Amino acid sequence: MNQTIQAPRDRRINWTNVTTVLSAAILISAEVFGAAFAGGWALAGLFGLGQYGVWALQVIFFLAGMAVMMSFIRAAQRIEPFVEG
């Protein structure tokens, strides 16, 4: 019956870390997705897969790029925490 209620900790968003990670993510995503679309076009052209092959490879590489970006953001958030407190 003698329970103590702990006050919630004052958690604040560290905007410096958030902007750092988002800026890096924008730069890296431009490179990753540019390489995905160019790579899909180049490989489909090399193997003669036609227009549908280009689109299929670009979608596959785009999804792989999304996985890379999600893992980058998770890793960056561990190093540069978004919330303090």
Backbone bond lengths (Angstrom), bond angles and torsions (degrees), N, CA, C in turn:
res aa  C-N    CA-C-N  psi(-1)  N-CA   C-N-CA  omega(-1)  CA-C   N-CA-C  phi
1 M - - - 1.430 - - 1.523 112.34 -
2 N 1.283 115.35 -15.77 1.452 119.33 -177.53 1.530 109.14 -96.65
3 Q 1.303 116.25 69.10 1.460 120.75 -177.99 1.520 109.46 -96.10
4 T 1.314 114.27 138.21 1.459 118.63 175.57 1.515 108.42 -102.15
5 I 1.284 114.95 137.62 1.456 120.96 -179.91 1.521 107.46 -98.01
6 Q 1.306 114.68 123.56 1.453 118.74 179.59 1.517 109.36 -87.76
7 A 1.307 114.91 135.32 1.462 119.78 177.19 1.521 108.80 -72.15
8 P 1.326 117.22 143.19 1.459 119.05 179.06 1.523 110.19 -62.67
9 R 1.316 114.90 142.85 1.454 119.76 179.51 1.519 109.90 -71.06
10 D 1.302 114.54 147.17 1.463 120.32 178.57 1.523 108.35 -78.97
11 R 1.320 116.16 100.39 1.465 121.37 -178.39 1.517 108.46 -101.01
12 R 1.304 114.74 129.75 1.463 120.07 -179.11 1.512 110.02 -124.36
13 I 1.303 115.11 146.80 1.460 120.85 176.90 1.520 108.35 -78.31
14 N 1.313 115.46 129.36 1.458 121.00 176.85 1.533 107.09 -90.02
15 W 1.315 116.50 95.03 1.464 121.71 -173.57 1.522 112.38 -66.48
16 T 1.320 117.73 -26.47 1.460 120.00 177.25 1.526 110.11 -63.93
17 N 1.332 116.70 -45.70 1.462 120.01 178.95 1.527 111.66 -67.45
18 V 1.327 116.14 -39.04 1.470 119.90 -179.80 1.525 110.19 -62.42
19 T 1.323 117.38 -47.08 1.470 119.72 -178.61 1.518 111.46 -68.87
20 T 1.328 117.78 -33.76 1.463 120.41 177.09 1.521 111.12 -63.10
21 V 1.334 116.09 -48.73 1.468 120.46 -178.34 1.532 110.56 -66.63
22 L 1.328 117.85 -42.52 1.464 120.01 -179.81 1.526 111.69 -66.14
23 S 1.313 117.37 -38.20 1.467 119.98 177.77 1.516 111.07 -64.44
24 A 1.330 116.23 -44.09 1.465 119.61 177.65 1.528 110.64 -64.96
25 A 1.330 117.28 -38.14 1.468 120.77 179.68 1.518 111.29 -64.93
26 I 1.325 117.51 -38.49 1.465 120.29 178.17 1.522 110.39 -64.42
27 L 1.326 116.33 -44.75 1.459 119.96 179.91 1.522 111.28 -63.82
28 I 1.310 117.28 -47.91 1.459 120.99 -177.80 1.515 111.33 -67.97
29 S 1.337 117.88 -37.59 1.470 119.78 -179.79 1.524 111.37 -66.97
30 A 1.311 117.54 -34.71 1.470 119.32 176.46 1.522 110.21 -61.93
31 E 1.314 116.79 -40.30 1.462 120.28 178.50 1.525 111.65 -70.63
32 V 1.335 116.55 -44.55 1.465 120.78 -176.91 1.524 110.92 -64.79
33 F 1.338 117.46 -47.18 1.463 119.60 -176.52 1.525 111.31 -75.13
34 G 1.312 117.75 -31.62 1.463 119.97 173.46 1.517 110.84 -63.23
35 A 1.327 116.40 -42.83 1.463 120.31 177.65 1.528 111.12 -67.05
36 A 1.332 117.44 -34.24 1.465 120.58 178.75 1.520 110.96 -64.37
37 F 1.331 117.10 -46.60 1.458 119.19 -178.81 1.527 111.76 -71.05
38 A 1.319 117.17 -40.13 1.466 119.66 178.66 1.521 110.86 -68.57
39 G 1.324 116.65 -39.06 1.458 119.99 179.09 1.517 112.26 -66.32
40 G 1.324 117.16 -40.22 1.463 120.16 176.80 1.509 111.65 -62.49
41 W 1.324 116.36 -43.20 1.462 121.24 178.44 1.524 110.64 -63.98
42 A 1.346 116.98 -44.80 1.461 121.06 -176.60 1.531 111.42 -67.35
43 L 1.314 117.39 -45.89 1.468 119.33 -178.49 1.523 112.19 -68.62
44 A 1.316 117.06 -38.25 1.468 119.38 177.56 1.526 110.11 -65.36
45 G 1.317 116.99 -38.61 1.460 119.88 176.83 1.524 111.82 -67.54
46 L 1.325 117.06 -38.63 1.463 121.58 -179.78 1.516 111.55 -64.69
47 F 1.322 116.01 -41.04 1.461 119.92 -178.01 1.518 113.43 -95.60
48 G 1.335 118.16 3.99 1.456 122.06 177.35 1.516 113.95 62.66
49 L 1.320 117.44 44.88 1.458 120.90 -175.58 1.525 113.60 -86.25
50 G 1.306 118.55 -9.78 1.457 121.28 179.20 1.520 111.97 80.98
51 Q 1.332 114.62 -176.72 1.464 120.77 -175.49 1.528 112.64 -63.54
52 Y 1.339 117.03 -40.69 1.462 119.52 179.29 1.522 111.43 -67.65
53 G 1.309 117.10 -32.92 1.466 120.83 175.42 1.518 111.37 -65.65
54 V 1.343 116.09 -38.86 1.470 120.35 176.43 1.515 109.32 -59.87
55 W 1.320 117.07 -49.85 1.466 120.91 -177.90 1.529 111.01 -62.93
56 A 1.345 116.51 -42.39 1.465 120.22 -178.98 1.531 110.69 -62.59
57 L 1.323 117.06 -46.44 1.459 119.42 179.66 1.524 111.75 -66.56
58 Q 1.320 116.99 -37.18 1.462 119.33 178.39 1.529 110.91 -64.64
59 V 1.318 117.26 -39.60 1.471 120.40 177.86 1.525 110.13 -65.21
60 I 1.332 117.08 -43.64 1.467 120.64 179.14 1.523 110.41 -61.66
61 F 1.318 117.07 -46.98 1.462 120.49 -179.53 1.531 111.40 -68.92
62 F 1.335 117.51 -33.21 1.458 120.78 176.44 1.526 110.33 -63.64
63 L 1.333 117.35 -44.00 1.468 120.62 178.69 1.526 111.01 -65.15
64 A 1.321 117.10 -38.07 1.464 120.09 175.32 1.533 110.16 -63.98
65 G 1.335 116.57 -38.78 1.461 120.70 176.87 1.520 111.92 -64.41
66 M 1.322 117.51 -36.96 1.469 120.88 176.51 1.528 110.32 -62.88
67 A 1.334 116.70 -41.20 1.468 120.15 178.32 1.528 110.42 -64.10
68 V 1.327 116.92 -40.59 1.464 120.74 177.91 1.523 110.16 -62.79
69 M 1.327 117.48 -44.21 1.456 120.64 -178.18 1.536 111.60 -67.11
70 M 1.322 117.16 -38.88 1.460 119.31 178.49 1.525 110.65 -64.79
71 S 1.324 117.69 -40.97 1.457 119.28 178.85 1.526 110.58 -69.37
72 F 1.334 118.03 -33.99 1.462 120.39 176.61 1.518 110.94 -63.18
73 I 1.332 117.03 -45.43 1.467 120.39 -177.66 1.533 110.38 -65.46
74 R 1.328 116.66 -40.21 1.466 118.98 177.94 1.522 111.52 -63.25
75 A 1.330 116.62 -45.00 1.470 120.11 179.93 1.527 110.87 -65.85
76 A 1.315 117.11 -41.29 1.462 120.62 -179.78 1.526 110.77 -66.53
77 Q 1.315 117.53 -33.97 1.461 120.74 179.82 1.528 110.85 -69.49
78 R 1.325 117.76 -30.26 1.469 119.98 175.84 1.523 110.93 -69.04
79 I 1.331 116.01 -36.49 1.468 120.36 -178.68 1.524 110.75 -80.57
80 E 1.312 117.31 -42.20 1.469 123.39 -179.81 1.542 107.56 -116.32
81 P 1.337 118.17 84.81 1.481 119.82 -175.89 1.529 111.83 -62.13
82 F 1.322 115.39 138.63 1.455 121.62 -178.88 1.533 112.23 -77.68
83 V 1.326 116.83 -25.37 1.463 120.81 -175.43 1.528 109.17 -122.62
84 E 1.324 115.70 135.70 1.465 121.54 176.76 1.519 108.96 -111.89
85 G 1.295 113.69 152.87 1.458 115.91 171.86 1.440 115.69 126.39
